[in-house]
């Protein structure tokens, strides 16, 4: 096995260990606060399915199960549907104070957010953020023309000028209308002001240059609302160095990045349904929702990064950024108000307290816990959808994987 192959395997193992450690901390968040508030936790497991190893300490069984697809903490009386062992009635989860239950429910996602923030701090103040310069080499070629320069294509979108001209990733633009170009900024300006016009690009591929005649399309600039020229290529970024920041500026930048990342995650989640038909097409990388992948795809990308011949600092920067982004994504996703996720239980708790508040306002008794039997069909439906989506993403990552930047 070559050195790069060994490093690739190391990257996959490192990512799996990092993710497993994050899952363990997630469950530890639930567990520690449950114990703090007097609830009874009978199981703390990493994985699902058959037990591989376990040990009972006190009233809790700790262990590892065969299927590494997450983990769980079993707290007595998570819902009124459960049968409570005699003597544990006062320690059941659903009988605790609302504020205590809320803290236990969000503790898992809060742990993921804390991990993400810590890794961002290490990245910003220690390893450094990459300083990138756009090159004249094409990293990707879009197959269609979107409505704006910030939107995705639709089924009715026309083929992009770049696709019609046969341009490919790796091609390098060296001239525009017979004039040499020296930077991507120069090419970008020329493309924007020539929408709808026929232009000639000098393109180098494999050491051979040729002139390619292209009629540019026009799209709406999302920032200005003006019509601009559109070719349909993405330039390749080249890392020219790394920038680190001091404590004050580093903390401020970390906060800014974290808030921005949360917003992008919600935007991406909203784009997933439209991206599903393109997960197995060449346009996957061009769609925002298509950037979402499975754990299998993330592990493969970690292996590709470690197994590349790029400098160690570049690998460390990319790996830390990937692990922190996965943690923040899991934290956000887990808080969506859908059962059986933690956010679904939070939504049930909020509705329970709202009902109690309205009852008090009307002089009526507290209606008590929500009838979970009525929510079981929705819970099963969400579970099936999530499992199905996970399988689709795994399949897409196997047959149409996203490319790494290295």
ROVEX-609530 format. One record per atom (N, C-alpha, C): residue in three letters; x, y, z. Coordinates in steps of 0.02 Angstrom, whole numbers, plus 32768, in hexadecimal, padded with zeros to 4 digits. Atoms other than C-alpha are relative to their C-alpha. Last residue first. Layout:
// residues N
alaXYZ ...
// end
This chain:
// residues 406
unk7FB98012800A unk7E8683B07F49 unk80077FCC7FCA unk7FDB7FCA8020 unk7DE0840F7F4D unk80487FEF7FF2 unk7FDB7FDB7FCE unk7D7F836D7F6A unk802780377FDE unk7FB77FFD8006 unk7D0283347EE9 unk801E80298039 unk7FE87FBC8007 unk7C5183027F15 unk804B80007FFF unk7FE47FDC7FC6 unk7C2B824C7EF9 unk801380477FEF unk7FF67FBC801B unk7BB7820B7E70 unk801D802D8036 unk7FFF8001804A unk7BAD814D7E85 unk800C80447FE1 unk7FDA8039801B unk7BDB81377F3D unk800780037FB4 unk7FB97FF97FEF unk7BAA81E27F7F unk802B7FC77FE5 unk7FE47FCA8028 unk7B0581D87F22 unk804A8009800D unk7FFB80188045 unk7AE0812D7F6E unk801F80357FD3 unk7FCA80318002 unk7B07816E801D unk800B7FE77FB9 unk7FC27FDA7FFD unk7A9982067FFE unk803D7FD17FFF unk7FF77FDE8040 unk7A0881987FC5 unk804280267FFF unk7FEB80338031 unk7A1D8127805D unk800C801F7FBC unk7FBB80157FF0 unk7A1981BD80D3 unk80197FCD7FCE unk7FD37FCB8016 unk797F8204807D unk80487FED800C unk7FFE80008049 unk7925815E8092 unk802F80347FE5 unk7FDA803B8014 unk79558153814A unk80067FFD7FB4 unk7FB97FF37FEF unk791B82068165 unk802C7FC57FEC unk7FE57FCE802F unk787781E88109 unk804A800B800C unk7FF880218041 unk78558147816B unk801E80307FCD unk7FC980307FFB unk787681A08211 unk800D7FDE7FBD unk7FC17FDA8001 unk7808823481E0 unk803C7FD08002 unk7FF87FE58044 unk777881BD81B6 unk804380267FFA unk7FEA8037802C unk778E815A8258 unk800C801A7FB9 unk7FBC80147FED unk778781FA82BE unk801A7FCA7FD2 unk7FD27FCD801B unk76F0823B825F unk80487FEE8010 unk7FFD8006804A unk769481978281 unk803080327FE0 unk7FD980398018 unk76C9819C833A unk80017FF97FB4 unk7FC57FEA8026 unk768B824D835B unk80287FC67FE3 unk80167FDC803C unk75DA821E8390 unk803A80157FD4 unk801D8031802F unk761E819B8407 unk7FEB80227FBF unk7FCE80148031 unk768B82228456 unk7FE57FCD7FCE unk800F80458012 unk75F6827084AF unk802E7FEA7FC7 unk801E80098042 unk7646831184EE unk7FF57FB57FF3 unk7FD58010803A unk766A831585A8 unk7FD87FF87FBF unk7FCE80347FF9 unk75F3836A8623 unk80277FF37FC0 unk8014803C8026 unk754F83C78600 unk80357FC88002 unk7FCC80108030 unk757A8440868F unk7FEC7FC17FDA unk7FC680267FE8 unk74D6846A86E6 unk80327FF37FC7 unk800980488007 unk746484F686A5 unk803E7FDB8019 unk8014801C7FC0 unk745B85AB86DC unk7FF47FB67FFE unk8048800C8002 unk745C85EC862A unk7FE67FE18041 unk80217FC08011 unk7509863B8639 unk7FB47FF88002 unk7FFE7FD57FC4 unk7545859E8692 unk7FDB80417FF3 unk802F801C7FCF unk750B85328600 unk7FFF802B803F unk80447FEE8015 unk756185A48583 unk7FCD7FE68031 unk80077FB87FF6 unk7604859385E3 unk7FBA80177FED unk80087FF47FB8 unk75F484D585F0 unk7FF5804A800E unk804280187FEC unk75D584C88535 unk7FF3800D804A unk80317FD08019 unk766E85348514 unk7FB97FEC8012 unk80017FC67FD3 unk76D484C68588 unk7FD180377FE8 unk801C80147FBF unk76A48428852A unk7FFC803C802F unk804880048008 unk76C3847B8482 unk7FDE7FEE8042 unk80187FBC8007 unk777384AC84B9 unk7FB480017FFA unk7FFC7FE07FBE unk779583FB84F7 unk7FE480477FFD unk8035801D7FD7 unk775783AF8454 unk7FFE80218044 unk80407FE48019 unk77C6842783F1 unk7FC57FE58028 unk80047FBB7FE8 unk785B83F8845E unk7FBF80207FEB unk801280047FB9 unk7837833F843E unk7FFC8046801F unk804680137FFD unk783883648384 unk7FE77FFB8047 unk80287FC5800E unk78DB83C48394 unk7FB67FF08001 unk80067FD97FC2 unk7929832B83E7 unk7FD5803E7FF6 unk7FC57FDB7FEE unk790482C3834C unk7FF4802A803F unk7FE8800E7FBD unk787982428348 unk803D80278015 unk7FF3803E7FDC unk781882AF8321 unk801A7FCC7FCF unk801C803E801C unk782B834D82BB unk80127FC6802E unk803B80157FD8 unk784883FD82FB unk7FDC7FC57FE3 unk803B7FF58029 unk78F8840A82AE unk7FC37FE58026 unk802F7FD47FDF unk7974840A833E unk7FC380117FD5 unk801D80237FC7 unk79D583718302 unk7FCC802B8024 unk802F8032801A unk79F483C48259 unk7FDB7FDE803A unk803B7FDE801C unk7A44845C82AB unk7FCA7FCE7FEB unk80217FDB7FCB unk7ABA83F88319 unk7FC180237FE8 unk802580307FD7 unk7AE1837D828E unk7FDA80238037 unk803980188027 unk7B0E840D821A unk7FD77FCF8029 unk80337FCB7FFF unk7B7B845E82A0 unk7FC27FEA7FD9 unk801D7FFB7FBC unk7BD883BA82BB unk7FCA80358003 unk802B803A7FF6 unk7BF0839C8200 unk7FDF80048045 unk803D7FF48026 unk7C31844E81EB unk7FCF7FC68008 unk802A7FCF7FDD unk7CAE84358278 unk7FBF800C7FDB unk801B801D7FC2 unk7CEE8393822E unk7FD480318025 unk803380318011 unk7CFF83DE817F unk7FE17FE28040 unk803B7FDD8018 unk7D58847B81BC unk7FC87FCE7FF0 unk80207FDF7FC8 unk7DD184148223 unk7FC080237FEB unk801D80337FD4 unk7DF683A3818F unk7FDC801F803B unk803C801C8020 unk7E0E84338114 unk7FDE7FCE802E unk80327FCC8006 unk7E8684918186 unk7FBF7FE47FE3 unk801A7FF27FBD unk7EE783F581B6 unk7FC880337FFE unk802980397FEC unk7EFB83BF8101 unk7FDF800D8044 unk803E7FFF8028 unk7F35846C80CD unk7FD27FC78013 unk802A7FCA7FE6 unk7FB18470815C unk7FBF80067FDA unk802380147FC4 unk7FF483C6812D unk7FD38036801B unk7FDD7FF67FC0 unk802283FD807E unk7FD47FEE803C unk80017FBA7FE9 unk7FC483B17FE9 unk802480068044 unk7FBB7FEA7FF5 unk7FF883077FA3 unk8004804A8015 unk7FE57FD48034 unk7F4C82BC7FB8 unk804780158010 unk7FD880268030 unk7F2482268026 unk801B802A7FC7 unk7FC4801A7FE0 unk7EEB829080BA unk802E7FDD7FCE unk7FD87FC87FEA unk7E7382F2804D unk80417FE8801F unk7FE17FE0803B unk7E3282597FF0 unk802E803A8014 unk7FCC802C801A unk7E1681FC8094 unk8024801F7FC4 unk7FC97FFC7FD0 unk7DB7828F80DE unk803A7FD57FE9 unk7FDE7FC0800C unk7D4F8296803F unk803A80098030 unk7FD88007803D unk7D2781DD8051 unk8026803F7FF1 unk7FC580297FF0 unk7CF381F58106 unk802C7FF87FC2 unk7FD27FD77FD8 unk7C80828580D3 unk803F7FD98011 unk7FE07FCF802C unk7C31821C8049 unk8032802B8025 unk7FD48025802D unk7C0F818A80BE unk802680307FD2 unk7FC3800D7FDA unk7BCB82008143 unk80327FDA7FD4 unk8007802F7FC9 unk7B4D823880C1 unk80427FFB8026 unk7FED8045800D unk7B4E82D08051 unk7FF57FD6803E unk800A802A7FC4 unk7B06837E8044 unk80107FB87FEE unk7FC180027FDA unk7B5583E07FB5 unk7FF97FD7803F unk7FD780398016 unk7AC183B17F47 unk80427FFB8024 unk8015803B7FDB unk7A5384287FAB unk80297FC37FEE unk7FEF7FF77FB9 unk7AB784B97F67 unk7FEC7FC38029 unk803C7FF17FD9 unk7AB3847C7EB3 unk80128004804A unk80167FBC800F unk7B4C84897E42 unk7FC280138027 unk7FD37FD07FDF unk7BA283F07E8E unk7FEA80487FF6 unk800580047FB7 unk7B0F83827E5E unk802980368023 unk800F7FBF7FE3 unk7B0783C27DAA unk7FFF7FFF804D unk7FC47FD67FFD unk7B6283297D65 unk7FF480438022 unk7FF07FE08040 unk7ACA82BF7D94 unk803F802A8006 unk7FDD80318029 unk7AAA82427E20 unk8012801B7FBB unk7FCB80207FD9 unk7A7D82C07EA6 unk80297FD07FD7 unk7FBE7FF3801E unk7A1E83277E26 unk80397FDF8025 unk7FFB801D8043 unk796E82E77E49 unk804580077FE0 unk800380498002 unk798A83047F04 unk80047FE47FB9 unk7FC1801C8016 unk79C383BA7EF2 unk7FFD7FB47FF7 unk7FF67FF08046 unk791484067EF7 unk80407FDF7FE4 unk80338020802B unk78EF83AB7F9A unk800A800D7FB6 unk7FF78048800B unk799983DB7FE5 unk7FCA7FE17FD4 unk7FF0800E8046 unk798C84987FCB unk80047FB57FF1 unk80387FEF802A unk793384BA806F unk800A7FF07FB7 unk803680307FF1 unk79B8845B80CD unk7FC2800D7FD6 unk7FF1803F8023 unk7A3B84C48073 unk7FCB7FCC800C unk800C7FF58048 unk79EB856780AB unk800B7FC07FD9 unk80487FFC8009 unk79E18529815F unk7FEF80097FB6 unk801A80447FF6 unk7A9884F58156 unk7FB480007FF6 unk7FF58027803D unk7ACA859C810A unk7FE57FB98006 unk802C7FE88034 unk7A7A85FA819A unk80077FD87FBF unk804480157FED unk7AD28590821C unk7FCF80157FCA unk800680478010 unk7B7785AA81C0 unk7FBB7FE58011 unk800980078049 unk7B62866681C3 unk7FF67FB87FEC unk80437FE8800F unk7B4886628280 unk7FF27FF97FB5 unk8031802F7FE4 unk7BE285F58297 unk7FB980157FEF unk8002803D8029 unk7C50865A8221 unk7FC97FD18018 unk801C7FEE8042 unk7C2586FE8279 unk7FF87FC37FD4 unk80477FF27FF7 unk7C4286B48326 unk7FDE80107FBE unk802080417FF3 unk7CE8866A82EE unk7FB580098009 unk800880228041 unk7D1A871182A2 unk7FDE7FBD8009 unk80337FDC8027 unk7CFA876B8347 unk7FF37FDE7FBD unk8040800E7FE1 unk7D5A86E783AA unk7FC780227FD9 unk80118045800D unk7DEC86F28332 unk7FBC7FED801C unk801A80058045 unk7DEE87AF8334 unk7FEB7FB97FF0 unk803B7FD48005 unk7E0087B183F1 unk7FE07FFA7FBB unk803A80167FD9 unk7E72871883FE unk7FC2802B7FF6 unk7FF87FFD7FB8 unk7EE98742836F unk7FC07FF08025 unk80167FC37FDF unk7ED1870A82BC unk800A7FFB804B unk8018800C7FBC unk7F20868C8246 unk7FF080438020 unk80037FC57FD4 unk7F2D869D8189 unk7FE57FEB8044 unk803180077FCA unk7F6486108116 unk8006803A8030 unk7FE67FF97FBD unk7FBB8618806D unk7FC87FF78034 unk7FBE7FE18002 unk7FA886197FB0 unk801E80098046 unk7FEE7FE87FBD unk7F1785A07FA3 unk8047801A7FFE unk7FBD80167FEC unk7EE185937EED unk8010801F8044 unk7FDE7FD57FCF unk7E2A859D7EBF unk80437FE28013 unk7FE080267FCB unk7DED854C7E1E unk80268030802F unk7FB880018001 unk7D7785B47DB6 unk801C7FDA803C unk7FE97FEB7FBE unk7CC285847DA5 unk804C7FFB8000 unk7FC680227FE4 unk7C7B857B7CF5 unk8010801C8045 unk801080407FE1 unk7BD285A07CA7 unk803C7FD98018 unk7FDF80348026 unk7BF4862B7C2A unk7FEE7FBB801C unk7FF8803F7FDC unk7B7B86B17C66 unk801F7FCC7FD3 unk7FED80398029 unk7B7487697C36 unk800D7FC2802A unk7FB88009800B unk7B1B87E27CA8 unk800C7FC37FD5 unk7FF18038802B unk7A6B88297CB7 unk804B7FFD7FF2 unk7FEF7FF28046 unk7A57889D7D4B unk800C7FC07FD9 unk803C80048029 unk79FB88777DED unk800C800D7FB7 unk80127FBF801D unk7A9088B77E51 unk7FBF80007FD9 unk7FED7FC87FD5 unk7ABA882B7ECB unk7FE680437FE6 unk802A7FFF7FC3 unk7A5C879C7E78 unk800F803C802C unk7FD27FFB7FC8 unk7AAC87C47DCE unk7FD580088040 unk80087FC67FD4 unk7A28878C7D53 unk80327FFD8039 unk802580107FC2 unk7A5F87147CCC unk7FFB80408029 unk80087FCA7FD0 unk7A9887287C17 unk7FD77FE7803B unk80457FF77FEB unk7AE086A27BA5 unk7FFC803D802E unk800F7FFE7FB8 unk7B8886B27B4F unk7FB58007800C unk80317FCB7FF7 unk7B9D867D7A9A unk7FE97FFE8048 unk8036800C7FD1 unk7C4086197A94 unk7FD0803C7FFF unk80347FCC8008 unk7CC886087A11 unk7FC47FEE802B unk8043801C7FFC unk7D5A859E7A50 unk7FCE803A7FFB unk80337FCC7FF9 unk7E0E85C57A21 unk7FBB7FE17FFC unk802D7FFA8039 unk7E8D853C7A41 unk7FCE8038800E unk802F7FC77FFF unk7F2385217AB0 unk7FD580007FC2 unk80127FE98043 unk7F7C84797ACC unk7FCB80378005 unk7FC77FDF8020 unk7FD884527B6F unk7FF2801B7FBB unk7FCA8030800C unk7F5683D37BA8 unk803B801E7FDB unk801080427FE4 unk7EC984507B91 unk80387FD07FEF unk7FC8802F8001 unk7EE3850A7B75 unk7FEB7FBF8023 unk800280337FCC unk7E4E85767B46 unk803B7FD17FF8 unk7FC6802A800C unk7E4F86197AE5 unk80067FD1803B unk7FD580107FC7 unk7D9F865B7AF0 unk803B7FD77FE8 unk7FCF8034800E unk7D4586B07A60 unk802D7FF7803C unk7FBA7FEF7FEE unk7CA787127A80 unk802C7FC57FEF unk7FD380378012 unk7BF687127A3A unk80478016800D unk7FD37FF58039 unk7B87878C7A98 unk802A7FC27FF2 unk802380078040 unk7AEF87697B04 unk802C80087FC3 unk803A802D8001 unk7B4687AA7BA0 unk7FDC80017FBE unk800B80198044 unk7BEA88017B79 unk7FC77FCE7FFC unk80147FC9802C unk7C0088737C10 unk7FF17FE97FB9 unk803B7FDC7FE8 unk7C0187E67C91 unk7FE680347FCE unk803C80298009 unk7C7887757C31 unk7FC180278012 unk800F80058048 unk7CFE87FB7C1F unk7FC07FD87FF4 unk80197FBE8018 unk7CF788247CD9 unk7FED7FFC7FB7 unk80427FF67FE5 unk7D06876C7D08 unk7FE280427FE9 unk802E80298027 unk7D9B87537C93 unk7FB8800C8017 unk80047FE18043 unk7DF787E57CE5 unk7FCF7FD97FD4 unk80267FC27FF8 unk7DD087A67D94 unk7FF780227FBC unk804680118006 unk7E0D86FB7D5D unk7FD3803D8008 unk802080107FC0 unk7EB887437D3F unk7FB77FEE7FF3 unk7FCF80117FCC unk7F3A875D7CB5 unk7FE07FEC8043 unk801B7FEE7FBE unk7ED787647C14 unk802F7FE58036 unk7FEB80297FC7 unk7F2387677B64 unk7FDF80198041 unk7FD67FDB7FD1 unk7EBB87C07ADE unk80127FD3803A unk7FBE7FF6801C unk7E7687637A47 unk80308025802D unk80057FDA803E unk7DC187767A7D unk804580137FE5 unk80467FEB800B unk7DEB87387B2C unk7FFE802E7FC4 unk800C7FC6802B unk7E8C86D67B4D unk7FB6800D7FF8 unk7FC37FD68006 unk7EDD865A7BC5 unk7FF5803D7FD4 unk800C7FC8802D unk7E4785F97C06 unk803D802D7FFF unk7FE67FBF7FE7 unk7E8085557C52 unk7FF480367FCC unk7FEF7FD18036 unk7E2584AF7C3E unk80158043801F unk7FB98007800E unk7E2E843F7CD9 unk8016802C7FC6 unk7FD77FEF7FC6 unk7D7284277CE3 unk804A7FF27FF1 unk7FFD80337FCC unk7D2E84197C31 unk80288019803C unk7FCD7FF17FCD unk7CF5848E7BA6 unk7FFC7FCD8038 unk7FD7803A7FEF unk7C92843B7B1C unk8037800E8032 unk7FBE7FF9801F unk7C5184DC7ACF unk802E7FC68011 unk800780038049 unk7B9B84AE7AF3 unk804480017FDE unk801080458012 unk7BC984887BA9 unk7FFA7FF87FB4 unk7FC480287FF5 unk7C2085317BBC unk7FF47FB77FED unk7FD07FF78038 unk7B8E858C7B6A unk803E7FD68008 unk7FD27FC77FF7 unk7B19853E7BEC unk802D80077FC3 unk7FBA80167FF6 unk7A8C84CE7BB5 unk802D803D8005 unk7FDB800D803D unk79E0851D7BCB unk80477FE8800F unk7FC67FD6800E unk7980850E7C6D unk80247FEB7FC0 unk80087FDC8040 unk78D684BB7C64 unk803B802C7FEF unk800780318036 unk78FC84367CE9 unk7FFB80237FBC unk804080247FFD unk793B84BE7D5D unk7FFE7FCF7FC5 unk8023800A803F unk79E885047D7F unk7FBF7FDB800C unk7FF480408021 unk7A1E85427E29 unk7FDA7FFC7FBF unk803580337FFC unk7A2585F67E61 unk80157FC17FDD unk7FFF801E7FBD unk7AB086727E8B unk7FCD7FC88007 unk7FBE801D7FF3 unk7AE186AD7DDC unk80067FE18045 unk7FD17FCE7FE7 unk7A2986C27DB5 unk80437FDE800D unk80227FC08007 unk79AB86617D4C unk802C803A8017 unk80317FF17FCC unk7A2085CD7D37 unk7FDF80447FF3 unk80017FB87FF1 unk7A7285997C92 unk7FCC800E8035 unk803C7FDA8011 unk7AA084E17C80 unk800580498016 unk801F8019803D unk7B2C84607C7C unk7FC4802A7FEB unk8048800A7FF9 unk7B9B84BA7CF7 unk7FE27FEA7FBE unk80257FE6803A unk7C56849F7CE2 unk7FB77FF1800B unk803F80218011 unk7CC284887D7C unk7FE080237FC5 unk800A80367FCF unk7D7484B07DB7 unk7FC17FD87FEE unk8045800E7FF0 unk7DA585157D1F unk7FFB7FC58030 unk80128046800D unk7E5885557D1F unk7FB87FF48017 unk801F80028042 unk7E7186127D15 unk7FEB7FB97FEC unk7FD3800A8038 unk7E94861B7DCF unk7FD97FFF7FBE unk802080228039 unk7E3186647E5F unk80317FFB7FC6 unk7FFE7FD7803C unk7E9F868D7EF5 unk7FE07FD97FC7 unk800B801D8042 unk7E8186437FA1 unk800280357FC9 unk80057FC4802A unk7EC8866D804B unk7FFD7FE77FB8 unk7FDD7FFB8040 unk7EA485D480B6 unk7FF480427FDD unk803080038037 unk7E6F85EF816B unk802580077FBE unk80057FC9802F unk7EEF85C881F1 unk7FCC7FF37FC9 unk7FEC801B8042 unk7F2985308254 unk7FFF80377FCB unk7FC8802E8000 unk7F25858982FC unk80177FEB7FBB unk7FC77FE67FDA unk7EB886238312 unk803D7FD37FFE unk7FF57FB8800C unk7E328607828C unk804180188022 unk7FF47FF28047 unk7E3785498286 unk801580487FF5 unk7FBF801E8010 unk7E49852F8341 unk8013800F7FB8 unk7FCD7FD87FDE unk7DBA85AA835E unk80467FE57FF1 unk7FF97FC28026 unk7D51855282DA unk8035802D8020 unk7FD8800F803C unk7D7484AB832F unk8009803E7FD4 unk7FBB800D7FEB unk7D3784F283D5 unk802D7FF27FC4 unk7FE27FC07FEE unk7C9B853C8385 unk80497FF78014 unk7FF57FD8803B unk7C6E8499832E unk80238042800F unk7FC8801F8025 unk7C87843383CC unk8010802A7FC3 unk7FC37FF17FDA unk7C1884AD842C unk803E7FE37FDE unk7FF07FB9800D unk7B9284A383A5 unk804180138024 unk7FE67FFC8044 unk7B9783E483AD unk801480497FEF unk7FBD801E8000 unk7B8583EB846A unk801F80047FBB unk7FD47FCD7FE3 unk7AF18463845C unk80487FE78002 unk7FF07FD08035 unk7AA183E483E7 unk802F80368019 unk7FDB80228035 unk7AAB835E846D unk8015802F7FC9 unk7FBA80097FED unk7A7B83D084FD unk80297FDF7FCA unk7FD57FDA802D unk79DB840984A6 unk804A7FF5800F unk800E800C8048 unk796D838084EF unk803080257FD2 unk7FEA80438013 unk79BB8380859E unk7FF77FF47FB5 unk7FB780018000 unk79A9843D85AB unk801A7FBC7FEB unk7FE87FDA8039 unk78F284378576 unk804C7FFE7FFC unk8009802A803C unk78CB83AC85F2 unk801B80247FC2 unk7FCF80367FFD unk791584128680 unk7FFB7FD47FC2 unk7FBF7FE38010 unk78B284AD864D unk80377FCB8002 unk7FF87FF18048 unk781184488644 unk8046801B7FEE unk80107FBA800F unk7828840386F5 unk800C800E7FB5 unk7FD27FCE7FE6 unk782C834686F9 unk7FEA80467FED unk801A7FE47FC2 unk779982CF86E4 unk802E8037801D unk803A7FD6800E unk77BB82AA862C unk7FE28020803F unk7FF07FC38024 unk786B826D8655 unk7FC3802E7FFA unk801180038047 unk783981ED86D7 unk800A80447FDF unk7FC37FF28027 unk78958200877D unk7FF37FFD7FB5 unk7FEC7FBA7FF6 unk77F9821087EA unk803D80147FD6 unk80327FD2801A unk77B0816F87A3 unk801680498006 unk7FDE7FCE802A unk7850810B87BD unk7FD080367FE7 unk7FCE7FDC7FDA unk781380A38852 unk802380377FD9 unk80157FEA7FBD unk77B5802687E7 unk803980218026 unk7FF580327FCB unk77FB80218736 unk7FEA801A8044 unk7FCE7FEA7FD0 unk77A880A086C1 unk80097FCA8035 unk8011801D7FBF unk774D805A8629 unk803980108031 unk7FD480337FE4 unk776980D08599 unk7FE67FE78043 unk80128041801B unk76DB812A8541 unk80297FC88020 unk803180227FD5 unk76ED81C285B4 unk7FEC7FBB7FE7 unk80457FED8010 unk778A81F08551 unk7FD17FDB8030 unk7FF97FCA8030 unk784581F3857C unk7FBC80187FE8 unk803B7FD58006 unk7814818E8616 unk800A803A7FD1 unk8040801C7FED unk78BD81448646 unk7FC880347FF7 unk80177FE07FC3 unk794D819085E6 unk7FBA7FE68010 unk804480137FEF unk79A281228565 unk7FEF801D8044 unk800680077FB8 unk7A3B817A8520 unk7FB77FF0800F unk803C7FEC7FDC unk7A5C81618467 unk800B7FFA804B unk7FFE80187FBC unk7ADE814C83E0 unk7FC180168024 unk80157FD07FCE unk7B02816E832A unk80077FE48046 unk802A7FCD8020 unk7B0980FE8292 unk7FE680328032 unk7FE67FBE7FED unk7B9A808B82C3 unk7FDA80397FDF unk800C7FD28039 unk7B347FE982B9 unk801580478013 unk7FE18014803F unk7B7E7F64832D unk7FF980337FC7 unk8028802E8029 unk7B5D7FAD83D8 unk801C7FFC7FB9 unk7FFA7FF38048 unk7BD27FFA8459 unk7FD87FCB7FDB unk7FE780308030 unk7BB780048514 unk800380187FB9 unk7FDA7FDD8033 unk7B84805585B7 unk801A7FCD7FCE unk7FD8802E8028 unk7AFA800C8625 unk802180287FC7 unk7FFA7FF58049 unk7ABD808786A7 unk802B7FCB7FE0 unk8041800F801E unk7A7B806E8759 unk800080057FB4 unk80387FE07FDE unk7B26806487AB unk7FBF7FEA7FE0 unk7FE47FDC7FC7 unk7BA3802B872A unk7FC880288021 unk802F7FDE7FD5 unk7B6C7FA586B1 unk80268021803A unk7FEE80087FB9 unk7BE57F778627 unk7FD080298029 unk80237FD47FD2 unk7BC87F5D856D unk80167FF08048 unk7FE27FFE7FBD unk7C1C7F1684D4 unk7FD6802D802C unk7FBC801A8008 unk7BE67EE58426 unk80227FFB8044 unk7FCA7FE97FD5 unk7B2B7EF88445 unk80427FDF7FED unk7FE6802E7FCD unk7ABA7ED483B2 unk8039801E8029 unk7FFF80478011 unk7A667F67835A unk801B7FD58038 unk804180207FF8 unk7A92801E836F unk80077FB67FED unk801580308033 unk7B3080848387 unk7FBB7FE3800F unk7FE97FE68040 unk7B7E80D78420 unk7FEF7FCB7FCC unk7FE180298034 unk7B1A80A884B9 unk8016802A7FC4 unk7FD87FCF8025 unk7AEA80F78560 unk80277FD87FCC unk7FD280168035 unk7A5E809585B4 unk8023803B7FE1 unk7FEF80477FF9 unk79F880A08656 unk80317FE77FCC unk7FE880168042 unk79ED815D866A unk80197FB88007 unk7FDF80418000 unk7983818F8701 unk80117FED7FB8 unk80218031802B unk795982488714 unk80287FBF8000 unk801F80377FDB unk799A82A987AB unk7FDA7FCD7FD6 unk80457FEE7FEC unk79BB83508757 unk7FDA7FC68020 unk7FFE7FC47FD5 unk7A7883368752 unk7FBA8011801A unk7FEB80157FBD unk7A618286870F unk8000803B8030 unk8036802B7FE5 unk79FC82C5867B unk80127FEA8047 unk80347FD47FE7 unk7A7B83518663 unk7FC47FD9801B unk7FE97FDB7FC6 unk7B0A82D6865A unk7FCA802E801C unk7FF8802A7FC5 unk7AB1825C85E7 unk80118029803F unk804180157FE7 unk7A7282D68563 unk80077FDE8045 unk80257FC37FEF unk7B1D83278553 unk7FBB7FF0801C unk7FE97FED7FBC unk7B73827D8559 unk7FDD80408017 unk802780287FD1 unk7B08824A84C3 unk801480108048 unk80477FEF8007 unk7B4F82D9845D unk7FD67FDB8034 unk800A7FC37FDA unk7BFE82B984A1 unk7FB880187FFD unk7FF980117FB9 unk7BF682058464 unk7FF5803E802C unk803E80227FED unk7BB5823E83BB unk80017FEF804A unk80347FCD7FFE unk7C4682B983AC unk7FBD7FE28016 unk7FF47FDA7FC2 unk7CC3823083D9 unk7FCB80368008 unk8014802A7FC8 unk7C7881C18352 unk800880248043 unk804980028000 unk7C85824E82D3 unk7FE67FD6803B unk80187FBD7FEC unk7D3B826F82FF unk7FB480018004 unk7FF37FF87FB8 unk7D6281B482FB unk7FE680448019 unk802E802C7FDD unk7D0D81A18251 unk80098006804C unk80427FE28004 unk7D6B8239820E unk7FCD7FD58027 unk80017FC37FD6 unk7E1381F9824D unk7FBB80207FFF unk800380157FBA unk7DF2814A8205 unk7FFB803E802E unk8042801E7FF5 unk7DC98193815A unk7FF97FEC8049 unk80327FCA8001 unk7E628205815F unk7FBA7FE5800E unk7FFA7FDA7FC1 unk7ED481768195 unk7FCC80378004 unk802180297FCD unk7E94810D8104 unk800280238043 unk80477FFE800E unk7EC6819A808F unk7FD87FD88032 unk801A7FC17FE6 unk7F6F81AB80E4 unk7FB580067FF3 unk800080067FB7 unk7F9180F280C7 unk7FE38041801E unk8037802C7FEF unk7F5E81068010 unk7FF97FF8804C unk803D7FD98007 unk7FD1819C7FFF unk7FC27FD68011 unk80047FCF7FC9 unk8065813A8045 unk7FBE80267FFD unk7FD77FC48006 unk804680AA7FCD unk7FF5802E803C unk802A7FC48000 unk800080008000 unk802C803E8000 
// end
